[in-house]
């Protein structure tokens, strides 16, 4: 029987009501703090990609984009707001699933509810719940995967195996970091092999389910052939997604490979300490301590469950700790999800101790509820995006003031909202938006393919960028959204409003 059967057997009406109230509380907070329009970074790219069914950066995110397209059809707000709304919806679904997982693990409704709310209002999860991002859909799939596999000790049926494979496949077609869940799933399958059908049948059923989800990657060649207005594979990387090699490079994130496992040992220590600081912040310190108590108790009481969650936690944490990108503090959502489960287990241990001491056992869940409320109050000022129109205003000003047929050299920060306004809102189609970050990444990948040392890459990337700007500046006006000292050898950065006009240096 699947974990879902467990709840049909155990849940009472009040338990469902509590779960609904938990999800409703998360929804109310997320809607109140939701970004009202286009945000910056990946968020604007996802909004544009969903609207156009485009080809965005690797690994393509086909399930996300197809769902985002559905949300863009809603008659509320602008397109970006609708895709922001999708993040809030999947975040709320994750909170509901976490509530079920924590109840399944602890048997305590009030602890499960309080921990789910603490996770909902935690700093880093709340941040990605109010802008267009893939992380909340990713945690939805991972939480569903966990809920399906942590079954009670009855025989595991064929439908559970198919559902597990399908969930994994869909999750992978949303975010390829799902591959990090495989060690935990393999262990769980091995540990429960006596409750399963024969091995060959398990592989067949699981494979069929996974294939059903992975088929969504057909989106990439089909949309590549359609040549949507947003197509990074074609615009920057010369990757043909209709070929097996092009598909493989995009799905495996080859463009970002230089950033994977890119730290030496001293840097890894620093990054590990950064992660611990983020974890401490996310659970307000006390949640980390109680989580440590919970993982120790789970190790002693339910070793198999501990190993399953431990493998899941370790894989996600170690990979992203070793991922050299500037915005990775928001990439640990699955790690934080697992820690929330350990936190719930620790709260249960405290409750049991209080009960044994003939003290008020309900104080444990009350303390977690207070922690959740404190998290809500403390994080609201930092995560409230309801008045954030900075990206829209900056990009709009530049497009409104740029001269005809201008060439805009910009970084990821502003490239994506500029593309959004141009493609989705059809503003200034005569302007060319040039993402120097993606261009530099493409050049870097070509240099690495030629076995040119990274120590020489920075200068060659700068030279390639300068050559491209020089070729454009001879034909049309060129603007830059950021000042770059390295480029002042060739160009003068003349301030103009909140950006620069580039001129050839005499």
C-alpha positions, 0 to 999 in steps of 0.5 A, a space after each residue: 500500500 502506498 503512503 497515501 493509503 496510510 492517511 485514508 486509514 488514520 486521518 480523522 476529519 479534524 486532521 484534514 481541517 488542520 491541514 487545510 488551515 495550514 495550507 490556507 495560511 500559507 496561501 494568504 501570506 504568499 498572495 499578500 507578499 507576491 511580486 506584482 509584476 516582472 521580477 529579475 534574474 531567472 524569474 523574468 526569464 521563466 515568465 517570458 519562457 512560459 508565455 512564449 513556450 521558449 527555450 530557456 537556459 539549461 536544463 530546459 525545464 519543460 514541465 515547468 514551462 508547460 505549467 507556466 503557460 497554463 497559468 499565463 492564461 489566467 485572467 488576473 494581473 499581468 503575465 509575470 504576476 500569473 507565473 509568480 502566482 504559480 510559485 505560490 500555488 506549488 509552494 502551498 502544495 508543498 506545505 500540504 505535503 510536508 504536513 502529511 509527511 511530518 504526520 506520517 513520521 511523527 504521528 503528531 498532528 499539531 507538531 506536523 502543522 507547526 513544522 509545515 508553517 515554519 517551513 512555509 515562512 522560513 526565509 529562503 523558501 518564502 523568497 522563492 514562493 513569491 516570484 517565478 521560480 522552479 524551486 517550489 514545483 521541485 519541492 512539490 515533486 520531491 515531497 510527493 515522492 517522499 510521501 509515496 515511498 515512506 509506506 507502512 509495512 504492508 506489501 508495496 503494490 505495482 501502482 505505488 512503483 509506477 507512481 514513484 517512477 512517474 513522479 521521479 520522471 516528472 520531477 526530473 523534467 522540471 529540474 534535473 537536480 532530481 537525479 540527486 534523489 536517486 541514491 535515497 530511492 535505490 536504498 529504499 527499494 533495496 531495504 524494502 525489496 521483500 515487500 515488492 514484486 520480483 526485481 525485473 517487474 519492479 524495474 519494468 514498472 518503475 521504468 515505465 512510470 519514469 519514461 512517462 515523465 521524461 517524455 516531456 523532454 520532447 518539448 525541447 526539439 519540438 519548440 526548437 523547431 518552432 523557433 520561439 522568440 526566446 531561444 537561448 540555445 540558438 541565440 547564444 550557444 549554437 546548440 541544435 536541440 533537434 540532435 541527440 548531442 544538442 539535447 544531451 548537452 542541454 538536459 545535462 546542463 553542459 553550459 553550467 559544468 564549469 560551475 559544478 564541483 568548482 571549489 578547492 578544499 579551503 573554499 569548500 570549507 568556507 561554502 560549508 560554513 555559509 550553508 550552515 549559516 543559511 540553515 541557522 537563519 532558515 530555522 531561527 537557530 532553535 530549529 537547527 538544534 531540535 533538528 539535530 536531536 531529531 536526526 539522532 533519535 531517528 537514527 536510533 529508532 528508525 534507522 532505515 528511515 534515517 538513512 533514506 532521509 540522510 541520503 536525500 539530504 546529503 546528496 542535495 546539500 553536498 552538490 549545491 555547496 559545491 556549485 559556484 553560483 552567486 544565488 545558491 542560497 535559494 537552491 537548498 529547498 530540498 535540504 531544508 525540507 528534509 531538515 524540517 522532517 528531522 525538526 518534527 522528529 526532534 519536537 516529537 522526542 521533546 514531547 515524549 520526554 515532557 510526557 514521561 516527566 509528567 509535564 505539559 507535552 503540548 508545550 513542544 508543539 506550542 513552541 514550534 508554533 511560536 517559532 513559526 510565528 516568529 519566522 513569519 514576523 521576522 521574515 516578512 520585511 525581507 520577503 514581501 515583494 508586493 511593492 517591488 516594481 524595480 525591474 519593470 521600472 528600470 527596464 521600461 525606462 531604458 527601453 523608452 529612452 533608447 535610440 532607435 535600433 539600439 544595442 543594449 549590453 547587459 547582465 543577467 540581472 537586467 537582461 531578463 526583464 528587458 526581454 520580458 518587456 520586449 517579447 511579452 509586452 511588445 515594447 521596442 522590438 527594434 532594440 537588441 538585448 545582448 546578455 553578456 553573461 550568457 555570451 561569456 558563458 558560451 565563449 568559456 565553454 568553447 575555450 574549455 572544449 579547446 582545452 584552453 586553461 581557465 587562467 587564460 579564459 577571462 582575458 579572452 572572454 573580455 576581448 571577445 566581448 569588446 570585439 562584439 561591441 566594437 562591431 555593433 558600435 560602428 553601426 548603431 547606438 550601444 548602451 550598457 546597464 553596468 559599468 565594467 572597468 575591464 572594458 574601459 580600455 576600448 570604450 567610454 562609459 557615458 552616464 545616461 539616466 541609470 545606465 550608460 551610453 558606450 562610446 569608442 575611446 579616442 
